[in-house]
Amino acid sequence: MYGGTISIGLSAQVMHLLHTYSRRTTISRSPCTPTFYSESGLLFSKTSRKCRNCTLFYANLTFFYYLLFIITAYMKLFVLIFDDENRIQEIVSNLCITLLYSVTIMRVYAIRTKRVKDLIREVMELEQIIYKCQDEEVINIYRMYTRQSYISNITFLVNIGIETMFYFVHPLYLGETVKFNAATNETVVVKALPSPRGFRSMNRSTTSLATSGISLMV
């Protein structure tokens, strides 16, 4: 699920860049001629302003979501490390996600750089050259690989959709786990919920039974 979220988020950043440069590039081709951006499912050569604004909004939304997730994950890690209870398993689980997303936000920043923008511009200019050369053999090779890219993108989206569905459904079939914290003399009932690990209050419903009384924390 996390890998799928990362890939979709990165795709949003790339789509925003492609939409930006599609306004500056006109491809000479017939209406039925596939291009890398149309055939691969990433972009059509003519895009509306509304579509570009949507991709820009989603790209910024995912970026700030990643940033917020990383901050809360490090906060959670800090709490786990200084907790009285030995919570090695939770610390390791947190590190797996925290380190992964830390690298991801660096990748997101990297694809926003001028070097990547220049690379996209070069690809679009090269596509114009390919279709202007009138060499059917070269064009057919190009079409073949763009169709392969299209199939890969569709397969990826279907897999992510199925994976996301199972991710949100599987907690419904999981039972509650009872944990006892000897240091605080608390019995905790943990229920899995389909939400980010960084938000503990959203991640599980906790019922603490302490010697001083009964407190309900949700």
Buried (B, 14 or more C-beta within 10 A) or exposed (E): EBEBBBBBBBBBBBBBBBBBBBEEBEBEBEEEBBBBBBBBBBBBBEBEEEBBEBBBEBBEEBBEEBEEBBEBBBEBBEEBEEBEBEBEEBBEEBEEBBEBBEEBBEBBEEBBEEEBBEEBBEBBEEBBEBBEEEEEEEBEEBBEEBEEBBEEBEEBBEEBEEEBEEBEEEEEEEEEEEEEBEEBEBEBBBBBBBBBBBBBEEBBBBBBBEEEEEEEEE
